[in-house]
Amino acid sequence: MKEFLMHDAKDGVGVAVVDIKAGQEVQGVALHGQAAPRVKALMEIPLGHKIALRDFQPGDTIIKYGCDIGKVVAPIKTGEHVHVHNLKTKRW
């Protein structure tokens, strides 16, 4: 089963297509290319939310579906929930 979706292998996050439980080993699928990464969820990731596919540091840019969606404002580890507590838009 695939638990998260990416558009491209360059994406740094996947979008959960099911509720993901902490400690669960999950696999993704990319719509473009052959990427099929596996990560261990470090926390619960609700359906439709983002899971980090690599570590990020403050100031890093996150790519989702091939687009820049903002900058990291708190350290993020692979498998953590990526949301408003650790990611902010660059628009303002």
Secondary structure, 3 states (H helix, E strand, C coil): CCCEEECCCCCCEEEECCCECCCCEEEEEECCCCCCCEEECCCCECCCCEEECCCECCCCEEEECCEEEEEECCCECCCCEECCCCEECCCC
